[in-house]
Amino acid sequence: MSIEIGSKVQGKVTGITNFGAFVELPGGSTGLVHISEVADSYVKDVNDHLTVGDQVEVKVISEKDGKIALSIKKAIDRPEGKPSSYSQRPPRQSRDGGPSRDSRSKGNFKPKESFEDKMSRFLKTSEENLSTLKRSTETKRGGRGGRRG
C-alpha cells in the first residue's frame, strides 16, 4: 500500500526516542512523529504522551527517500480558523492580579522609527564607537602609530 501525503491513517507506536516516536503504518512501513508534532502543547518528554503499543491516528506530512514524516497534532480535526492551544492561553497577569506589562494598552508608546532615523542613529553611534576605539589603540601604541627605531 502506498502512503499518500496528506492522508490520515491509523498506526501503532513501535518505538520512542528523545526526539519523537516511530509509528508502524498499514502495509508494514514505519514513519517518525517528531517531538514537535506529538501534541499542540509543549512536549518535554514523548513518554508523557505516548507509550509503545499505542494505536494513534497520524497524518502523513512528507515522504522523502523512504523516510515518512508523520504528525499526530495535524491529524486532529479542528474547526476552520480555530487556533492551536498555544494561542488559547489566557493573558498573563502580574503579581497584583492586573494585566502584565506586555498586555497593557499600547496607546502611550511613540510611533515606529523610520528607516532613515534608525540609519542615522546607527551611523552616529558607529562613528562614536570607532573614534573611541582609535583613541584607545593609539595610546597603547605610544602615540601616532609610528615605529620607533
N, C-alpha and C positions, 0 to 999 in steps of 0.2 A: 504494500500500500504506500503510495507516495504522499508525503506530507505537504499540504498546501499552506503557504504563508498567509496568515490572517485567519486561519481556521481554528476552531476551538475543539479540543479533544480531551478525553479522559486519559489519565496516566497514573502510574504507580511510582512513588518515590523509592528509588533503589539505593541512593547514597546521599550523604550530607557532608559538605565540606565547610570551611570557614568562609568561602566566597559564594556559596549557593547550594543548590540541590540538583541531583541528577534524577530525571524522570524517564521511566520507560514508557514509550508510546505504543499504540497499537501497530502491529507489524514488526515489532522487535527493535525498532530504532530507539536510541536514547538521546535526550536533549538536556540542556542545562537551564535551570531557572536561576539567574544571577540574584545575589542577595538583595539588590535594589529592586527586583521585580517580584519579590515574595509577598509584600504587603504594601498598602498605601502609607502606613506609618513607618517611622524609622525602625530598621531591624538591626539590632546589635548582634544577635546570635540566631542563626537559622533554626537551631534546635528548639527555640522558644515557639516557633510557628509550625514546624513540620517534624515528623518522625518517619523513619524508614518503614515502608509498607503502606503509608497513607495513600488513599485514592484522591487525586486532585484534578480539577479542571484547569487546563492551561491553554493559552493562546500562542500559536506559533508566530514569533516575531520575524525571524530570519533563518535562512539556511545557506551556509557557505562552506564549501569544501567538506561536506558531510557533517559539519557541526551545526546543530539545531539550537537556536536560542528561543527560550520559552518565557512566558510571563503568566504569573498567577493573578497579579493585580489587574492586568488588562483583560483577563477572562471574565472578570466580574462585570455584569451588565449594570450600567449606571444610566439614569435618565439623562437625556440630551442636555448638555450645558451644566450639569451638576459637577462641581469641582471635587477633587480628591480630599481626603481628610486633612491634608496639610493646610489648606486654606479654610477649613471649617472650625479652626480653633477660635475660641473667644478672644477678644483683645486683651493683652496683658494689662495687669493693674499694678500700681505702685503699692508700697507698703501701707500707705494710709487709705487704700481702697479706691483711690481715684484713678483715672487713666494714666498710663505710663507716659514718659516724655515723647516716645515715638508715635503715640496715637492721639496726641492733642491736636487742636486745630492748627493749621499751618498758615493762618492769616497774618501772623506778625513777623514773618520772615522776609528778608529782602529778595527782590526778584533775581532770577538767574543772571549770572555774569555773562557778558557776551564773549565771544571768542577773542576779539581784539583786546578786551580788557584783561582777559586771562593771559594772553600772549605778552602784553606789555608788562604785567606784573611778574611773569616768569623771567623776562629779559632783565628787568631791574634787579631781581634777586640773584640771577645768574651773574650779572656784572659785579654786584657786591661780593658774592662768594669768590669770584675769580680774583678780584683785587685783594681781598683778604689772604687768599692762598699765595699770591705772588709776593705780598709783603712778608709773609712768614717764611717762605723759602729763600728770599733774598737775604734776610737777616741770618739765616743759618749758614748761607754760603759765604758770608763776610762781605756783603755789600752788593755791588752791581753785577755780580756773577762773573767777573773777570778772574782769570787764573793768576796766581802768584807764582813767581818762578824764578 
